[in-house]
Amino acid sequence: MRKLTTALAILTLTLTLQAQSPLQKRLDSLTAAYEENGYHGVILVAKGNEVLYEKGYGLANFDQKIKQTPGTLFKTESVGKMFTAVSILQLVESGQLRLDQTVKELLPQSRLKNADKITVHQLLNHTSGLQSPWDHPKWKFKTTYSPEELTKLIEEVPLAFDQPGKEMYYSNSGYVVLGWILEKKTGLAFDQYFQKHLFTRLGMTHTRHLGDTTMPVATGAQPYRIINTRKYILMDETLGAKAGAAGGWISTAGDLHKFMAALYQHRLIKPQTWEMMRTANGNNPKDSAYRYYAYGLETYINQLIPGVNLYGHNGGGAGFSIDAFVDPATGYIVTSCTNLYQNSRPIMVNYMKAALNQPLKPVNKSVTVQLFDLIDQVGIDSVLANSTAYLQQLNIQLHPGIVVQMGDGFLAIKDHNNWHKWMQYGISLFPKEAFLLLIQGDGYLQLQDKAAALKSYEAAKVLAVANNDARALRAADEKLKAL
C-alpha cells in the first residue's frame, strides 16, 4: 500500500510539472534560487489583470518561523507616493487644480519656505527644494505627529536649494504638502480620499494604515536587516502607526498589482493624464543616482532592461523594500515585496526579465552577507591582509558603496573594532569618496567622540565640494548642523 501511495505521489508531481508552462517553471526556479540564497518576500507577476504567478518565499517572521504567503502584509513605504500623485491628477482632470498653481495660492496660510514660488508641478516631480520631515534634528521615529506639529517640522527644515525647479531632490515633505492640498480641495482627509477613489474602487481590501507601531504578527512581515547567515536585526524603529501622503501604507503584492493594472489601463486617470504623469508633463528631472522622476513615478527608460521602459515606484525603509512596476508596452507587471533592509529593485528586474523571456542575472547571496560571513569565519585581519584573493574567490568587485554598507553594518551591531579596521581599509582604497568619511564620522559619534566626528564630517565636506557631489555635500552639512 505504501509503495502504491508513493507511486501515486510521484505521478501527481510529474503531471503537475508537465502541466506547468515554461514561464511558470522559469519563475519557480528563480524563486527557489532567491530562497536558497537567503532572501525573503512575496513576488507577483501579471500580464494586465491576469496574475500569472504569485508566491511567497522565505520567512515573514524569523523568530516564529512564519512563512511568507501571498496574503502577507508589508509596509510599502514610498510606493504610496503613486496614490497621492494619481489623486492630485484626478483633481487636475476635473478642473479643481492646476499644475502651475503655487502652494501660497492653494494654502494661503502656509508659512512654508518659497510657498509663493513652489508649484504643484514641482511638488509632484521633486524639484521644489523641500527636504523631508525627518531631516529636522528634532524628528523622532515611531511618533505620531499632529498636523500642527508636522507642519512646523516641515516649515523649519532648511531647503535643499533656494530656487524651485533648479534641480531634482527627492522630497517626502513635498508629498506631505500635496496631501494638504488634496484635503483643502476635496474637504476629505487624504486617506479618506484614497479609500473612496482608489482602494475601495479597485478592491484593494488589504491596503490601510498600520494601526499601531508593530506589524501584526500573524499576517504581517516583520522587518529585518540580515548581517550574516547567523545574525540579523529586527528593524522596527521607524514603524509609524499613521501612513502619510508620502507613503507608509501596509499592503500586499496583490493589492499593489490591482493598482498598477488600473493605472496603466487608464481606469484611474485618462490616457492623456497618464502621458502627463509618466513624463512629468514633458519634464523629467534627474538626480545624482541617475533616476528619472515623473509625477509620483520612477521612470527607467531603456535603463534597467535594454529596450524596455518601466514605470512605478520603490518603497525602501528600515527592514522593507517594495517594488511595483509595469511595462506598458507588454502589460507585464511585477510587484515584489521583501521584509529586508536591501535594494529589492534587482529582484523586480529579474522577474520582469523572466516574463519577457530575457536572460536573467545570477542569484547570489547579498554581497555584504558574503563579506560578513567571511569575516565571521576567518577574522577581519585575515580578510584585509588577503583581500585581493578573497574578493576574487567571491567574485566581488569592491566599490565605495559596498564599503559604506559594510561600515554601516558594523555600526548597526556596534562592532566598533571591526568597523574601525574596515573603514581604514576602505578609505585607503577610495580616499576621495566623501560618503566613506561620513560613515567614519557616524562611528565616532556612536563612540561619543564628537571631536573626531567633526573632523571626519568636515573632511567629507571638503571632498564633496572638490568632487561637486551635491548629495554628499548636503549630507555633510546636515550632520555638521546636528552636532
N, C-alpha and C positions, 0 to 999 in steps of 0.2 A: 504493500500500500504506500509505504514511504517513497519507494522508487517511482511509483506512478505519479505521486504528488509532485516530486522533484521534476519529473519529465514534463508534466503539465506546466509547471512554473517556468521552465526553460523555454518551452514552446510559446507561452504567452509573452515572455520577454522578447523572444526572437521576432514574433509577429508585430509587437509594438514597435521595435526598432525599424522593421521593414516598412511599417506604416508611416514612420516619420519622414517628413520632407527633407531634402538636402539642407535647407536653411535651418530647420529645427535641429538637425544633427550638428551643424556648424555652431549654432548658438549654444547648444548643450555642452559641446566640447569647450567652448570659450568660457562658459560659466564654471565648468569644472576646474579649468585652469586658474581662474581667479580665486576660487575657494581653496584650492590646493596651495596657493601662494599667499594665503593669509588675508584675503580681502573679505569684506562683509557687506551685504546690501541686498537690494532688490532691483532687478532690471526688467524693463518692459520695452518691447519692440513692436511697433504697429505700422500699418500702412493705412493712412487715413483713419477711419473709425474702427477698422478691424485690428484687434490685438492678435499679433502673430505669435508672441512669446512673452511670458510673464513668469518670473521665477525668483525666489529668494535664495541666497547663498550665504553661508556663514551664520553668525550669531547676532541676534538683536540684543541679547543680554549675556555678557561673558560670564558673569558670576553664577547666574541661574541656568546657564546653558539653554536659553530660549532661542530657537531657530528663527531665522528670517522667513516671513511668508509674504505673499502679495498684499496682504492686509496690514502689514506693519506700518506704523506711523513714524514719520521722520520730521524733524524741524527743517523747513525748507529755506530758511534764511532769505537771501536776496531774490530768489525766484519770484517772490511776491511783488517785486517792482513791476513785473508784467501786468499784474492785476491793476495796479494803480495807473499805469500808462494807458491801458485799454479803457479804463473808466474815464480818464481825462479826455481821451479821444472820442469817446461816446458823447461827451458834453460838447466837444468841438463840432461833431457831426450835427448835433441838434441845435447849434447856433447859440448855446448858452455861454460859450467860451471861445476866445481867440488865442492863437499861439503867440501873437505879438503883445498880448496884454502883460503888464508888469505886475509884480507882487503888490506894489503900493496901490495900484488901481483896483486890484481884486480884494486886497486885505488892507484897507485904509489905515487901520490902527497899528499895522505892523511896524516894529522897530528894527526889523532885520537889516543888516548892513546891505547897502546897494538895492534896497527894496524898490526904489524908483527906477532902477535900470534892469534888474533881472526879469526876464520874460518866462512865460510858460515853456516856450521852446527851449530855453537854456536850462530850465529845471529838468526837463524831460531827457535831454541828451548830455547831462553832466558838464555843462560849460558855464554854470552860474558862478563858480568860485567858492561856493559854500563847502565847508568840510562836513564832518559827521558829529553827532552829539557826543559820542564817546571820545572825541578829540579834546573835549573840555577836561581840565585837570580834576574837576570835582565829580566827574561821572562815576557812577557805581553800577556795576552789572548786578543782575538779579534784583533790581529795584524797579518798581512800577511808579513812574513819574506822573504827576498830574499834568494836564495840558499846560498849565501856567508854568510849572517847573521845567518842562521840556522846552517850552518856548524860550524861557530865559537862558537855558543852556545853549540853544542853537543861536540865539542872538549874540551871546558873548564869545563864541568860538571865533578866532581870527579867520579871515578869508584866506583861501589858498592863493588867490591872485585878485588884484583890485578891479580889473576891467572885465565884466561879464562877457563871455564869448571869446575871450582871448585864447583859451586852450581848454583841454578836457581834464577834469579832475573828478574822479568818482566820488559822488556825494550822496550819502544817506540822508543828510539834512534836506537836500533838495526834494527828495521824495516825501519826506515828512511834510514839507511845505505844500507839495501837491495834494496831500491828504487834507490839509486845512482848506485849500481852495475848493476841493471836491465837496467838503462839508458845507462851506459857505454857499456854494451854488445850488446844492441839492436839498439842503435842510436836513440831511441824514448824516449820521456818523459814518465815516468812511467804511467801517466794517459792515454796517447795515446795508450800505450801497452795494458792496461786494456780494453780500449774501443774496440780495434780491436780484441783481443784474448779472451776476456771474455764477456763483456757486449753486444756488437753487435751480437756476435756469439750465445749467449743464449737468445736474445730478451729481455734483461734487460733494457727496454726503460726508466725506471724511475730513474735509478741509475746515479748519477752525482755529481759534485761539488755543494756547496750551492749557489754560485754566489755572495752573499754578506753576511753580518753578521746578517741577520734577516731571520728567517724561513718565507717562503711565507704564507701569512695569509689565502688565500682561500684553499690551498691544503696541507699546512704543519702543523704538530702538533707543538704546542708551548710547550716549556719545563718548567715544574713546580716542585716545592717542596711543598708538602702538609704538613702543620704544624699540624693543627687540622681541624675538619669538617668545620669550618667557615673561616679559614685563609690559604692562600697559597702565594707562592713567584714565580714570573716569573724568571727563571734561564737562562738568555740568555748571561751571561757574558763570557762564553767560546765558543760561536759560532764563528767559523772561516770560512772565505769565501773559502779557498783552502783546499780540502781534501788532505791527505798525504798517503804515503806508509804504515804508521802506523794506518791509519783509518780516520774517519771524513766524509765519504760519506753520502749523503742522498739517501734514497731508500724506497721501500715498502716491506711489508711482502711477496707479490707475487714475486717480483724480487729476494728476498733472497731465496725463495723456489726453483726458477729456478736454482740458483747457487748450492744449496745443492744437488739437484737431479742430476745435471750434474757431480758434484764432486764424489759422491759415486758410480755413474754408469760408471765411468771411461771415460766420454766424454771430460774431460779436461786434464787428465793425465792417463797414463796406469795403469793397475791393480797393477803391481809391484811398481810403483811410489806411488800409493795410500797407499800401505802397508808401504812403507818407510815414507810417510807423517804422517800417523796416529800412528806410533811407534817411530818417530824421529830417524829412521834408527836403531831401537832396543835400544834406549837410552832415556827413559822418565825421565826427572828431576822432582823433586817435590819441591814446595815452602812451606812455613810455613802455608799456607792456605789449604794445602793438595790437591792442584790442580796439575794434571799432564799435562805438556805442551809438545806436539809433535811439528811438523813443522807447525806453524800457527794454531794449533788446541788445544783447551782444550779437554782433554780426561777424561771421567768418566767411569771407568771400574768397573762394579758391585758396584757402589757407590751411585749415586743419586736414581737409581731404582734397587733393587736386581735382579741379573741375567741379567741385560741389560747393554750393552756398548754404550755410547753416544759420538758422536764426533761433534764438531762445535766450536762456539765462542760466547762469550757475548760481548756486547759493552755497557759500562757504562760511562756516562758523566753527567754533571750538567743538570739534567732535562730529560735525556733519558736513558732507559735501554732496550737493544735489545738482543734477543737470537735467534740463528739459529742452530739447532741440528738435527742430523739424527741417527737413529738406523739401521745400515746397515743390521742387521740380518733379520729385517722385512720390511725395506724400509720406515718405518714411519718417517716423517719429521715434525717438529714443528718450525714455525717461530713466535716469539712473539715480538711485538713492543709496548713499552709503552713510554709515554711522562711524566714520573715521575722520581724523584730522589729516587731510590729504588734498591733493588736487585730483578730483574724480573725472575731469574732462577727458583724459586719455581713455578711460573706460567707456564713456559715451561714444567717443570716436571709433573705438574698436568695434562696438556693436553696430554702429552706423555703417562701418565698412563691411561688416558681415552681411548686413541687409542688402548692401549694394554689390555684394559679391566681389569685393576688392580684397587684396592681400592684407592680412592682419599683422599687427605688431606683436612680437612675442610677449607673453605674460610672465613676468618675474616678480619676485618679492620687491617691495619698496627698496630703493637704493639705501635709504637711511637705515632701514631694518637690517639689510645685509651688512652694513658697516658696523652698526651697534652689535649685531651678533658676533662679528669678527672680533671686535674689541672685547666683548664678553668672554670669548673663547681663549684668546692669546694675549690680551692685555694691550693697552694703548701704546706702550713703549715699543713693543714688537711691531705693531701696525705702522707706527710713524717711521721706525727705523727701516722697515722693508716695504714702504708704501707703494713703490712702483710695481713690485712683484705682486703684492696683494690686490691692487687695483686692476692689474692686468688679469689676474686669476678670476676676479669677479666680473670682469668686462665692464668696469665703471670708469667713465671719463669724468674726473673731478672738475667741478666748476664752482664759482663763488656761491651760487645758490645752494648747492649741497653743503658747502662749508657752513653757511648760515643756518641751514636746517639742523645740522648736527650740533652746532653750538647751542641753538635754541633748545634742542632736545636734552642736552646735558643740563641746561638750566632748569628745564621742566622737572627733572628728577633731582635737582640740587646736587649734582655730581660736579662739584667745583674743581676738584683736582684734574679730572679728565677734561673738563671744559677748558681750563687754562692751557693745558698742553695742546689740545686740539686747535684752539684759536691761535696760539703762537705759530703752529704749523701752517694753518690756513692763511694767516696774514703774511707769512714768509713766501707763500706761493702766489698770493694775489695782493701785493702791498698797496695797490691803487684802488681797491674796492672799498667804498665808504661803508657799505652795509656790514662788512666784517667788523669794522671799528665800532659800529653801533651795537652789535651783539656783544662785543667786548665790554663796552660801556654798561650794557644791561647787566652783565655778570658782576662787574664791580659794584654796581648799585645794589644787586641782590646780596653782596657781601658787606654792604653798608660802607663801602669805601667811596664816598662822594667825590673826593679829590681825583681819584683815578678814573671814575666815571666821567667827570667833567673833562678831563684831559682827552679821553677817548672820543667823546662826543664832539669836542672842538676839532680834533684831528679829522674826524669824519666829515665835519662841515667844510673844512679846508679842501679835502678831496672831492667832495660833492661839487663845490664851486669850480675847482680845476677841471673836473670831468663834465661840467654842465649837466649834472644829474639832478633834475628838479625834484624827483621823488625822494632821493637820499637827502637833499637839502632840506626839504620840508620835514622829513623825519628827524633830522638832526636838530633843527630849530625847535620842534615840539619837545624833544627830550631835554634840550637845554632849558627851555622855559619851565619845564616841570621840576627841574632840580631845585 
